[in-house]
Amino acid sequence: MEPQRTLTDLPFEVLDLIYKALAFKPRYEYWPEYTVYCYSKDKLNLAETCEYLGRAFAHHSRKVYKKVMYDSCYTNIPKREYSVIVSLCGLTAVEYVGSPGCHWSVEVAKAVGQYCPNLQRVQFQVYFDNGEVVLSILHKAKNSIRTLKFGYDSSRPSRMGAPIMHKMPDMPFLRNLTIDRCYNEEAYEIQRFLNIEELYLCSVYTLREDPKPLNLFKVCAPLKKLRLLTVVCINIISDTDEDEAIPEFPALEHFKLSSCIISMEFPSCPKLKILDISCTKCHIEGLVCRSVLKQGKDLERLIVNSRPAQFDNDSFLEVVRKFRKLRHFDVPIRKIKFDMGFVTELVNVLRENGVTQEDPLELELDEVSKIHWLHHWLSNISDANLIKTRVY
């Protein structure tokens, strides 16, 4: 008499069919989000029976739970059962999201920190009581994380978490780092992650205070692979009153500043293609213009929406003359006077730069009356179509 066979004798391919048969049957005929791989209580009950059936469930669900994001508003899975799913399928998870918009679950986060070593993308918010839990997630997946996004909840000071960057493990494969509402005093911890290619840094701020000071370029100097840098609400200032030698940023291609104060000169970025200085203040005469002119000749897009106005006729022409690939220039023009001589020289420079009617220079300007004068003078010279204007 043959020994009695059980489910554990079946291969994963057959058990996959059984798990499909146990799938939750939707109440409605058409439910786009529903598939036979989705959660059901019956599936989980079977998976918890023994280790082998749990591994079979992980095989069956290997494409379903790649993203771990528990939100009680958008799932019918209870917290405990979601945590069990993470314990079974954690090896296949490549993304964890535990940020505002998701109802925070410490049970799920602890399960992620225990069972998900292969995460590539991690996103969370630091509160006063969850720092150690989210750190456990980073430690578990430190050798696989490529994208990390986190921040501190500054909207309610009583819930704002303490700095955690000094406790983070080394993450050798980290390429993309976003820190929202960052403590300036922990910004230098960024220097540990030498392979970063994209960095977003926003300081803790309030509308009643000026941005806090930080020597941004000293912080980022060791990041030789940095290609994209976005900075929000920081007073970029030197640590000393003396002139400071700033090493060039050899790989930077896109540099964006928003709602900042500029109090020191920029480094040279030989590969820079986009420089975006938006809603920013600079009270040092000529500083922004000198910083722009230090950049490499590949600059294609330049936005200098800073106050007070930084460019006059001479510096405007100097920028256009140097950057032959420039095709978008957004600049306040309070100090610029459009007359026949200036407009003629501008068009001649554009012609020398290889600008064509098919690929014109787009000027985005802030004074309608002066744009009318620009159009008036352009109408009297040839190659007027080398310039395309917009008002912002």
MARLO-423326 format. One record per residue: residue in three letters; y, z, x of N, C-alpha, C in turn. Coordinates in steps of 0.02 Angstrom, whole numbers, padded with zeros to 5 digits, always signed. Layout:
ALAYZXYZXYZX ...
//
This chain:
MET-00060+00000+00043+00000+00000+00000+00062+00000+00044 GLU+00106-00048+00032+00167-00054+00072+00214+00005+00058 PRO+00249+00028+00111+00297+00082+00100+00354+00059+00054 GLN+00378+00105+00014+00432+00089-00032+00496+00072+00005 ARG+00527+00017-00014+00589-00005+00019+00649+00025-00018 THR+00702+00035+00021+00765+00062-00008+00823+00016+00011 LEU+00880+00034-00014+00940-00007+00000+00954-00010+00075 THR+00936+00042+00111+00951+00043+00183+00908-00006+00222 ASP+00858-00035+00190+00817-00086+00223+00847-00156+00216 LEU+00898-00162+00174+00928-00228+00161+00980-00244+00214 PRO+00985-00307+00232+01037-00327+00280+01106-00325+00247 PHE+01158-00325+00289+01227-00321+00264+01243-00379+00216 GLU+01214-00438+00229+01229-00496+00188+01206-00485+00115 VAL+01148-00451+00107+01124-00437+00039+01164-00380+00008 LEU+01178-00328+00047+01218-00273+00022+01289-00296+00002 ASP+01313-00347+00036+01378-00376+00018+01377-00402-00053 LEU+01322-00433-00073+01315-00457-00142+01312-00399-00192 ILE+01279-00345-00172+01276-00287-00216+01344-00256-00225 TYR+01382-00250-00170+01450-00223-00176+01494-00267-00220 LYS+01485-00332-00215+01523-00377-00258+01506-00365-00332 ALA+01442-00353-00346+01421-00340-00415+01449-00275-00442 LEU+01464-00229-00397+01492-00164-00418+01568-00165-00424 ALA+01598-00223-00413+01671-00227-00415+01697-00209-00484 PHE+01757-00180-00484+01791-00162-00546+01804-00225-00587 LYS+01787-00223-00652+01799-00281-00695+01867-00273-00729 PRO+01913-00318-00716+01980-00311-00744+01980-00317-00820 ARG+02028-00284-00850+02033-00285-00923+02057-00353-00947 TYR+02095-00387-00905+02122-00452-00925+02085-00508-00888 GLU+02082-00566-00920+02045-00621-00890+02079-00645-00826 TYR+02145-00644-00825+02181-00670-00767+02219-00614-00733 TRP+02200-00599-00673+02232-00548-00633+02233-00574-00561 PRO+02289-00604-00540+02290-00640-00475+02271-00596-00416 GLU+02288-00531-00419+02275-00488-00363+02202-00466-00359 TYR+02165-00476-00412+02097-00450-00414+02047-00498-00381 THR+02002-00471-00340+01945-00508-00314+01884-00462-00315 VAL+01827-00490-00303+01765-00450-00303+01764-00403-00243 TYR+01811-00410-00196+01813-00366-00138+01857-00305-00150 CYS+01892-00302-00206+01938-00247-00219+01900-00181-00232 TYR+01939-00128-00233+01911-00060-00241+01879-00050-00309 SER+01825-00012-00309+01798+00017-00370+01765+00083-00352 LYS+01765+00129-00399+01735+00195-00388+01661+00188-00373 ASP+01627+00142-00406+01555+00133-00396+01541+00111-00324 LYS+01582+00067-00298+01573+00045-00229+01577+00104-00181 LEU+01629+00145-00191+01640+00200-00144+01585+00253-00150 ASN+01561+00265-00210+01506+00312-00219+01444+00289-00179 LEU+01430+00225-00182+01373+00199-00145+01385+00203-00069 ALA+01446+00187-00049+01462+00188+00023+01456+00258+00053 GLU+01470+00309+00013+01467+00378+00038+01396+00406+00040 THR+01348+00368+00016+01279+00392+00013+01250+00406+00082 CYS+01262+00361+00128+01236+00369+00196+01277+00327+00244 GLU+01267+00338+00308+01306+00303+00359+01295+00228+00357 TYR+01233+00206+00347+01218+00134+00347+01253+00098+00290 LEU+01252+00128+00230+01286+00097+00173+01362+00100+00181 GLY+01385+00150+00217+01457+00153+00233+01477+00096+00278 ARG+01434+00081+00328+01449+00025+00373+01443-00041+00336 ALA+01398-00045+00288+01391-00105+00248+01454-00115+00205 PHE+01481-00060+00179+01543-00064+00140+01600-00088+00185 ALA+01603-00064+00247+01655-00087+00293+01648-00161+00307 HIS+01586-00185+00313+01575-00257+00323+01598-00296+00261 HIS+01582-00271+00203+01601-00303+00140+01677-00305+00132 SER+01712-00253+00155+01784-00246+00143+01826-00263+00205 ARG+01796-00298+00253+01827-00306+00319+01894-00343+00316 LYS+01905-00383+00263+01968-00420+00257+02017-00388+00207 VAL+01995-00335+00174+02035-00305+00121+02082-00251+00147 TYR+02059-00210+00193+02097-00152+00214+02124-00159+00285 LYS+02143-00220+00303+02175-00230+00368+02243-00196+00371 LYS+02275-00190+00313+02339-00156+00308+02330-00091+00270 VAL+02344-00035+00303+02338+00031+00271+02407+00051+00247 MET+02416+00053+00181+02480+00073+00152+02466+00107+00086 TYR+02470+00172+00085+02456+00208+00023+02520+00218-00016 ASP+02521+00194-00077+02578+00204-00122+02550+00215-00192 SER+02558+00275-00217+02529+00292-00282+02560+00251-00339 CYS+02619+00221-00327+02650+00181-00379+02616+00113-00387 TYR+02581+00090-00334+02555+00022-00334+02480+00018-00322 THR+02446+00073-00327+02374+00071-00318+02340+00118-00368 ASN+02280+00100-00386+02241+00142-00432+02191+00185-00394 ILE+02200+00190-00328+02154+00227-00286+02182+00297-00274 PRO+02147+00350-00292+02171+00418-00276+02175+00429-00201 LYS+02217+00478-00180+02228+00491-00109+02163+00506-00072 ARG+02122+00550-00102+02061+00569-00067+02016+00509-00056 GLU+02010+00467-00106+01966+00410-00101+01995+00358-00053 TYR+02061+00351-00052+02092+00305-00004+02078+00329+00067 SER+02081+00394+00077+02067+00422+00144+01995+00408+00164 VAL+01948+00412+00116+01878+00396+00130+01871+00323+00150 ILE+01906+00278+00114+01905+00207+00132+01929+00197+00203 VAL+01983+00232+00222+02009+00226+00290+01957+00249+00341 SER+01921+00303+00325+01870+00328+00371+01813+00278+00380 LEU+01800+00238+00328+01746+00189+00332+01769+00123+00362 CYS+01831+00103+00348+01855+00036+00367+01908+00038+00422 GLY+01919+00096+00451+01973+00104+00499+01970+00058+00559 LEU+01910+00039+00580+01904-00004+00639+01933-00074+00627 THR+01936-00096+00564+01962-00163+00549+02036-00162+00533 ALA+02066-00103+00526+02137-00098+00509+02180-00118+00569 VAL+02230-00161+00557+02275-00183+00610+02348-00165+00595 GLU+02361-00136+00536+02430-00119+00518+02431-00055+00477 TYR+02479-00012+00492+02490+00048+00452+02563+00052+00433 VAL+02577+00064+00369+02645+00072+00343+02648+00138+00306 GLY+02692+00182+00329+02702+00246+00295+02776+00262+00294 SER+02814+00220+00261+02888+00224+00264+02917+00233+00195 PRO+02983+00243+00190+03014+00247+00124+02995+00187+00081 GLY+02982+00199+00018+02955+00148-00026+02880+00158-00035 CYS+02849+00192+00012+02779+00212+00005+02778+00288-00004 HIS+02743+00311-00054+02738+00383-00064+02698+00413-00007 TRP+02730+00454+00033+02698+00481+00093+02636+00521+00075 SER+02582+00508+00111+02520+00546+00101+02497+00572+00169 VAL+02500+00637+00178+02478+00665+00241+02403+00657+00250 GLU+02365+00658+00194+02292+00648+00199+02276+00579+00227 VAL+02310+00528+00202+02297+00460+00226+02319+00453+00298 ALA+02378+00481+00315+02403+00476+00383+02355+00510+00433 LYS+02328+00567+00414+02280+00601+00458+02217+00559+00467 ALA+02195+00526+00414+02136+00482+00419+02151+00423+00466 VAL+02211+00396+00461+02230+00340+00505+02230+00364+00578 GLY+02257+00424+00590+02258+00451+00658+02190+00466+00686 GLN+02139+00469+00643+02071+00485+00665+02026+00424+00669 TYR+02038+00374+00626+01989+00320+00619+02017+00250+00634 CYS+02079+00243+00653+02108+00176+00661+02133+00164+00732 PRO+02087+00148+00778+02107+00138+00848+02134+00069+00865 ASN+02130+00022+00817+02147-00048+00832+02211-00072+00798 LEU+02253-00026+00778+02316-00045+00746+02359-00085+00794 GLN+02388-00139+00768+02435-00179+00807+02507-00170+00784 ARG+02515-00153+00720+02582-00143+00691+02584-00075+00656 VAL+02634-00035+00673+02640+00033+00645+02712+00043+00622 GLN+02720+00070+00562+02786+00083+00534+02785+00150+00497 PHE+02834+00193+00511+02837+00257+00477+02907+00286+00480 GLN+02918+00338+00441+02980+00376+00441+02965+00447+00464 VAL+03008+00474+00507+02997+00542+00533+03035+00592+00489 TYR+02998+00639+00460+03029+00693+00422+03021+00759+00461 PHE+03046+00812+00432+03044+00876+00466+02974+00904+00475 ASP+02925+00877+00436+02859+00907+00437+02802+00860+00454 ASN+02817+00799+00477+02762+00751+00488+02760+00724+00559 GLY+02800+00751+00605+02804+00724+00672+02737+00721+00708 GLU+02699+00777+00706+02636+00780+00741+02584+00732+00711 VAL+02588+00723+00645+02540+00678+00612+02551+00606+00634 VAL+02613+00583+00633+02626+00513+00653+02613+00503+00728 LEU+02625+00555+00767+02609+00550+00839+02534+00541+00850 SER+02494+00573+00808+02421+00565+00815+02400+00492+00803 ILE+02436+00457+00758+02422+00386+00746+02436+00345+00808 LEU+02493+00360+00841+02512+00322+00901+02463+00336+00958 HIS+02442+00397+00965+02395+00413+01018+02328+00379+01007 LYS+02306+00375+00945+02242+00344+00930+02243+00269+00945 ALA+02298+00236+00931+02302+00163+00938+02346+00141+00996 LYS+02358+00185+01044+02407+00171+01097+02390+00108+01138 ASN+02328+00090+01141+02309+00032+01182+02306-00033+01142 SER+02327-00032+01079+02326-00093+01040+02392-00107+01005 ILE+02437-00058+01000+02499-00066+00962+02545-00117+00997 ARG+02567-00166+00958+02613-00217+00983+02681-00213+00950 THR+02683-00187+00889+02746-00181+00852+02751-00110+00824 LEU+02807-00077+00839+02819-00009+00815+02887-00005+00783 LYS+02889+00016+00720+02951+00026+00684+02952+00097+00657 PHE+03002+00135+00675+03008+00202+00648+03081+00223+00647 GLY+03094+00276+00610+03162+00301+00604+03163+00371+00579 TYR+03223+00399+00578+03233+00468+00555+03273+00467+00491 ASP+03252+00505+00443+03286+00507+00378+03349+00549+00384 SER+03407+00516+00395+03470+00551+00403+03508+00559+00338 SER+03482+00531+00283+03517+00536+00219+03516+00608+00193 ARG+03464+00645+00211+03460+00716+00192+03447+00757+00255 PRO+03500+00784+00285+03492+00820+00349+03438+00874+00349 SER+03427+00905+00292+03377+00958+00289+03306+00932+00299 ARG+03296+00867+00287+03230+00837+00295+03223+00795+00358 MET+03276+00791+00398+03275+00748+00457+03230+00778+00511 GLY+03185+00738+00537+03138+00762+00586+03168+00769+00655 ALA+03136+00808+00697+03157+00817+00767+03137+00756+00807 PRO+03170+00744+00864+03152+00687+00907+03079+00690+00928 ILE+03047+00631+00928+02976+00628+00946+02962+00580+01004 MET+03012+00542+01026+02997+00490+01075+02970+00518+01141 HIS+02993+00577+01160+02969+00606+01222+02895+00627+01218 LYS+02868+00630+01157+02798+00646+01148+02754+00585+01137 MET+02784+00527+01134+02745+00466+01122+02704+00449+01183 PRO+02645+00421+01172+02604+00399+01229+02631+00334+01257 ASP+02611+00317+01318+02625+00250+01344+02588+00199+01301 MET+02621+00144+01285+02591+00091+01244+02600+00026+01282 PRO+02551+00009+01324+02560-00046+01371+02568-00115+01339 PHE+02546-00123+01276+02550-00188+01244+02608-00191+01194 LEU+02651-00140+01192+02707-00140+01145+02756-00195+01163 ARG+02771-00238+01114+02817-00294+01125+02879-00290+01080 ASN+02872-00259+01022+02926-00258+00973+02938-00186+00952 LEU+02999-00160+00966+03015-00090+00950+03078-00088+00907 THR+03072-00055+00849+03129-00044+00804+03138+00031+00794 ILE+03198+00055+00809+03213+00126+00799+03275+00130+00754 ASP+03265+00155+00694+03319+00160+00645+03342+00233+00641 ARG+03407+00243+00646+03436+00310+00648+03410+00349+00708 CYS+03420+00320+00766+03394+00349+00828+03440+00403+00855 TYR+03411+00456+00882+03451+00505+00919+03471+00474+00986 ASN+03536+00472+01001+03558+00441+01063+03528+00475+01125 GLU+03518+00541+01120+03493+00577+01178+03421+00560+01196 GLU+03385+00528+01152+03316+00508+01168+03310+00433+01182 ALA+03368+00398+01183+03365+00326+01193+03335+00307+01260 TYR+03345+00349+01311+03319+00332+01378+03242+00331+01380 GLU+03210+00360+01329+03137+00356+01325+03113+00284+01317 ILE+03157+00241+01293+03139+00170+01285+03119+00140+01352 GLN+03147+00165+01407+03133+00137+01472+03059+00141+01492 ARG+03020+00183+01458+02949+00189+01474+02910+00127+01452 PHE+02937+00089+01406+02900+00033+01377+02926-00032+01407 LEU+02903-00047+01467+02931-00100+01507+02914-00170+01482 ASN+02866-00176+01437+02846-00243+01413+02880-00263+01348 ILE+02929-00224+01325+02964-00239+01263+03000-00306+01269 GLU+02992-00348+01217+03026-00412+01213+03079-00413+01158 GLU+03070-00371+01107+03119-00368+01052+03134-00295+01038 LEU+03199-00279+01035+03221-00209+01025+03276-00207+00973 TYR+03267-00165+00922+03318-00151+00872+03334-00077+00877 LEU+03398-00061+00888+03418+00008+00899+03479+00024+00855 CYS+03470+00072+00809+03524+00094+00765+03532+00169+00773 SER+03592+00190+00788+03605+00261+00800+03612+00299+00734 VAL+03600+00364+00738+03615+00408+00682+03692+00409+00673 TYR+03715+00397+00613+03787+00393+00603+03804+00415+00532 THR+03868+00429+00521+03895+00441+00455+03958+00398+00448 LEU+03978+00384+00387+04037+00343+00376+04101+00378+00396 ARG+04099+00444+00405+04159+00482+00422+04168+00490+00497 GLU+04120+00465+00537+04124+00473+00609+04121+00405+00644 ASP+04151+00402+00704+04142+00343+00746+04072+00343+00775 PRO+04047+00283+00793+03980+00281+00825+03978+00324+00887 LYS+03919+00352+00900+03910+00397+00957+03904+00357+01022 PRO+03928+00384+01078+03928+00346+01142+03859+00341+01173 LEU+03846+00284+01203+03783+00272+01239+03794+00216+01289 ASN+03769+00226+01350+03771+00173+01399+03711+00127+01387 LEU+03720+00082+01338+03666+00039+01315+03634-00001+01371 PHE+03676-00029+01414+03649-00075+01465+03611-00037+01519 LYS+03628+00026+01530+03589+00067+01576+03522+00084+01545 VAL+03522+00097+01480+03459+00111+01445+03411+00052+01450 CYS+03438-00008+01440+03396-00068+01435+03384-00103+01502 ALA+03417-00081+01554+03412-00116+01619+03341-00127+01644 PRO+03295-00078+01636+03226-00089+01661+03185-00138+01620 LEU+03210-00159+01562+03171-00201+01516+03181-00274+01534 LYS+03148-00296+01586+03159-00363+01613+03130-00419+01570 LYS+03088-00402+01521+03059-00452+01477+03095-00457+01410 LEU+03149-00418+01401+03184-00415+01337+03215-00482+01320 ARG+03196-00510+01262+03222-00574+01239+03272-00567+01181 LEU+03261-00517+01138+03303-00509+01079+03325-00436+01075 LEU+03390-00425+01073+03418-00357+01070+03468-00353+01013 THR+03455-00307+00966+03500-00294+00910+03521-00221+00912 VAL+03587-00209+00909+03614-00141+00915+03662-00130+00858 VAL+03656-00072+00825+03697-00056+00767+03726+00014+00775 CYS+03791+00020+00763+03825+00085+00760+03819+00126+00824 ILE+03838+00095+00880+03838+00130+00944+03905+00115+00979 ASN+03933+00165+01011+03991+00156+01055+03964+00141+01125 ILE+03967+00078+01144+03939+00056+01208+03989+00073+01263 ILE+03972+00121+01303+04020+00148+01351+03984+00169+01415 SER+04019+00165+01471+03991+00184+01535+03988+00260+01541 ASP+03944+00283+01586+03938+00355+01599+03993+00379+01645 THR+04029+00333+01677+04079+00351+01726+04143+00311+01716 ASP+04198+00338+01741+04262+00302+01737+04268+00247+01789 GLU+04224+00248+01839+04226+00198+01891+04189+00135+01869 ASP+04205+00079+01903+04169+00017+01888+04095+00026+01902 GLU+04054+00004+01855+03982+00014+01861+03947-00053+01870 ALA+03905-00057+01921+03866-00118+01933+03811-00123+01880 ILE+03812-00178+01842+03764-00187+01789+03718-00244+01807 PRO+03654-00232+01815+03608-00287+01831+03602-00336+01773 GLU+03589-00399+01790+03583-00449+01737+03520-00438+01696 PHE+03522-00464+01636+03464-00462+01591+03431-00531+01594 PRO+03379-00540+01634+03355-00607+01651+03323-00646+01595 ALA+03296-00612+01544+03258-00647+01492+03294-00648+01424 LEU+03350-00612+01417+03382-00604+01352+03408-00671+01325 GLU+03388-00687+01263+03408-00749+01231+03452-00738+01170 HIS+03445-00680+01139+03482-00666+01077+03507-00594+01079 PHE+03572-00586+01077+03603-00519+01081+03649-00511+01021 LYS+03635-00461+00979+03676-00450+00920+03701-00378+00918 LEU+03767-00372+00907+03799-00307+00897+03829-00305+00828 SER+03822-00249+00794+03850-00241+00727+03878-00171+00719 SER+03940-00166+00694+03972-00101+00681+03973-00057+00742 CYS+03985-00086+00800+03987-00049+00863+04059-00043+00888 ILE+04068-00004+00940+04129-00002+00979+04111-00024+01049 ILE+04148-00073+01075+04135-00099+01142+04184-00068+01190 SER+04159-00029+01238+04203+00006+01285+04183-00009+01358 MET+04138-00057+01368+04121-00077+01436+04099-00150+01436 GLU+04103-00181+01494+04087-00251+01501+04012-00263+01495 PHE+03994-00321+01468+03924-00340+01460+03895-00362+01526 PRO+03829-00358+01533+03796-00387+01591+03791-00463+01584 SER+03774-00496+01638+03761-00567+01636+03690-00579+01609 CYS+03685-00628+01564+03621-00645+01533+03612-00721+01541 PRO+03580-00744+01594+03579-00815+01610+03544-00859+01559 LYS+03500-00830+01517+03463-00870+01468+03490-00861+01397 LEU+03545-00827+01389+03571-00811+01322+03589-00874+01283 LYS+03563-00878+01222+03578-00934+01177+03620-00914+01118 ILE+03613-00851+01095+03650-00827+01037+03682-00760+01054 LEU+03748-00756+01047+03785-00693+01055+03822-00681+00990 ASP+03805-00626+00956+03832-00611+00890+03865-00542+00893 ILE+03931-00541+00892+03969-00479+00893+04003-00473+00825 SER+03975-00435+00779+03998-00433+00709+04023-00364+00690 CYS+04078-00363+00652+04106-00300+00625+04113-00248+00680 THR+04141-00268+00736+04143-00226+00795+04215-00218+00819 LYS+04228-00161+00852+04295-00146+00878+04294-00147+00954 CYS+04350-00171+00982+04360-00166+01055+04435-00162+01067 HIS+04457-00107+01097+04528-00096+01107+04549-00106+01180 ILE+04504-00136+01221+04521-00151+01290+04537-00225+01296 GLU+04598-00240+01313+04623-00309+01315+04580-00351+01362 GLY+04555-00408+01336+04519-00456+01377+04446-00439+01390 LEU+04422-00381+01369+04354-00359+01386+04302-00404+01354 VAL+04310-00420+01291+04260-00461+01256+04258-00531+01286 CYS+04317-00560+01300+04319-00627+01329+04286-00629+01397 ARG+04299-00579+01439+04267-00577+01505+04191-00570+01498 SER+04169-00531+01449+04098-00522+01439+04065-00587+01416 VAL+04099-00624+01373+04072-00688+01350+04066-00737+01407 LEU+04118-00742+01449+04120-00792+01502+04070-00776+01558 LYS+04042-00717+01560+03992-00699+01610+03923-00729+01594 GLN+03915-00755+01533+03849-00776+01511+03830-00844+01540 GLY+03765-00859+01537+03740-00923+01562+03763-00981+01520 LYS+03752-01041+01545+03779-01102+01514+03737-01127+01455 ASP+03685-01090+01436+03642-01112+01381+03666-01087+01313 LEU+03723-01052+01310+03747-01023+01248+03758-01077+01195 GLU+03727-01068+01137+03731-01117+01083+03769-01090+01022 ARG+03767-01025+01013+03797-00996+00953+03835-00933+00973 LEU+03900-00930+00956+03942-00874+00976+03981-00849+00915 ILE+03971-00786+00899+04007-00753+00844+04044-00693+00873 VAL+04110-00694+00867+04150-00639+00893+04194-00613+00836 ASN+04164-00579+00790+04200-00551+00732+04219-00479+00749 SER+04267-00472+00794+04287-00405+00816+04362-00396+00806 ARG+04381-00334+00802+04452-00317+00793+04474-00270+00848 PRO+04536-00278+00873+04583-00332+00856+04560-00400+00884 ALA+04595-00454+00864+04576-00521+00886+04574-00525+00962 GLN+04525-00560+00989+04513-00561+01061+04534-00625+01096 PHE+04540-00681+01060+04549-00746+01092+04618-00775+01076 ASP+04650-00802+01129+04710-00843+01120+04692-00915+01137 ASN+04742-00959+01139+04728-01030+01151+04691-01041+01217 ASP+04714-01009+01270+04685-01021+01336+04612-00996+01339 SER+04600-00936+01316+04532-00910+01320+04485-00946+01273 PHE+04510-00970+01216+04470-01010+01170+04446-01073+01205 LEU+04492-01109+01237+04474-01171+01272+04428-01156+01331 GLU+04439-01100+01364+04397-01083+01421+04325-01074+01400 VAL+04315-01042+01343+04247-01033+01317+04215-01100+01299 VAL+04251-01141+01262+04224-01206+01241+04209-01250+01302 ARG+04252-01247+01352+04243-01288+01412+04181-01266+01452 LYS+04168-01202+01456+04112-01178+01496+04045-01191+01462 PHE+04041-01179+01397+03977-01182+01363+03968-01250+01330 ARG+03941-01296+01367+03935-01365+01344+03886-01372+01286 LYS+03839-01325+01278+03790-01328+01224+03814-01291+01161 LEU+03873-01262+01163+03897-01223+01106+03907-01268+01045 ARG+03875-01248+00989+03881-01287+00927+03903-01244+00868 HIS+03911-01180+00878+03938-01137+00825+03982-01084+00857 PHE+04044-01080+00834+04092-01031+00862+04128-00999+00803 ASP+04115-00935+00794+04145-00896+00739+04192-00846+00771 VAL+04258-00853+00756+04307-00814+00794+04370-00801+00751 PRO+04398-00740+00753+04463-00729+00722+04517-00767+00761 ILE+04565-00797+00725+04613-00841+00758+04685-00818+00751 ARG+04694-00752+00744+04763-00727+00736+04806-00745+00796 LYS+04778-00746+00858+04817-00760+00918+04818-00834+00936 ILE+04784-00875+00897+04779-00946+00913+04828-00987+00872 LYS+04864-01032+00905+04911-01076+00870+04885-01147+00876 PHE+04875-01179+00818+04851-01248+00818+04911-01295+00816 ASP+04920-01331+00871+04970-01384+00873+04937-01447+00900 MET+04975-01501+00903+04946-01565+00922+04917-01563+00992 GLY+04952-01532+01039+04928-01530+01107+04863-01492+01114 PHE+04859-01434+01080+04798-01393+01084+04739-01428+01053 VAL+04748-01457+00994+04693-01489+00959+04669-01551+00998 THR+04716-01588+01027+04696-01646+01067+04655-01625+01127 GLU+04676-01573+01162+04639-01549+01220+04570-01523+01199 LEU+04566-01490+01142+04502-01465+01117+04454-01522+01105 VAL+04477-01575+01072+04433-01632+01058+04412-01666+01123 ASN+04458-01671+01172+04440-01702+01236+04385-01661+01271 VAL+04390-01595+01269+04339-01552+01300+04272-01563+01264 LEU+04272-01566+01199+04210-01576+01162+04179-01643+01179 ARG+04220-01693+01186+04195-01759+01205+04162-01757+01274 GLU+04194-01722+01320+04165-01715+01387+04100-01675+01386 ASN+04094-01629+01339+04034-01588+01333+03975-01624+01301 GLY+03987-01684+01276+03933-01721+01244+03925-01707+01171 VAL+03975-01675+01140+03972-01662+01068+03980-01728+01031 THR+03941-01738+00978+03943-01800+00939+03956-01785+00865 GLN+03970-01837+00827+03980-01829+00755+03916-01805+00722 GLU+03859-01825+00748+03795-01803+00720+03779-01731+00739 ASP+03808-01708+00793+03795-01639+00817+03862-01607+00836 PRO+03905-01593+00785+03973-01569+00799+03975-01495+00816 LEU+04033-01473+00838+04047-01402+00846+04070-01374+00779 GLU+04035-01324+00754+04055-01292+00692+04099-01232+00708 LEU+04160-01234+00684+04207-01179+00693+04212-01140+00628 GLU+04195-01075+00631+04201-01032+00572+04260-00986+00584 LEU+04313-00996+00546+04378-00964+00558+04399-00921+00499 ASP+04448-00878+00511+04464-00827+00461+04533-00834+00429 GLU+04570-00887+00443+04636-00896+00413+04642-00966+00384 VAL+04645-00970+00318+04646-01035+00284+04707-01076+00304 SER+04765-01044+00309+04826-01082+00324+04821-01116+00392 LYS+04792-01083+00442+04785-01114+00508+04732-01169+00508 ILE+04682-01161+00466+04632-01215+00460+04664-01278+00432 HIS+04710-01269+00386+04747-01327+00359+04785-01363+00415 TRP+04816-01324+00459+04851-01354+00515+04802-01389+00562 LEU+04745-01360+00574+04694-01392+00616+04674-01459+00587 HIS+04662-01461+00522+04643-01524+00489+04700-01574+00493 HIS+04761-01550+00488+04819-01595+00491+04821-01630+00559 TRP+04813-01593+00613+04817-01624+00679+04755-01666+00693 LEU+04698-01645+00668+04638-01685+00678+04644-01754+00645 SER+04679-01756+00590+04686-01820+00554+04726-01871+00593 ASN+04761-01849+00646+04803-01894+00685+04771-01916+00751 ILE+04709-01894+00764+04676-01912+00826+04607-01939+00812 SER+04580-01976+00861+04512-02003+00853+04461-01948+00866 ASP+04400-01961+00845+04345-01914+00854+04357-01847+00819 ALA+04392-01849+00763+04404-01786+00726+04339-01756+00701 ASN+04288-01799+00691+04224-01774+00664+04182-01736+00715 LEU+04209-01727+00776+04174-01684+00824+04179-01611+00805 ILE+04225-01596+00757+04235-01526+00736+04220-01522+00661 LYS+04181-01471+00643+04167-01455+00573+04191-01384+00561 THR+04231-01374+00509+04261-01308+00498+04232-01274+00436 ARG+04230-01207+00440+04212-01165+00384+04257-01104+00383 VAL+04266-01075+00324+04305-01013+00318+04258-00956+00302 TYR+04268-00899+00335+04227-00841+00317+04272-00787+00289 
//
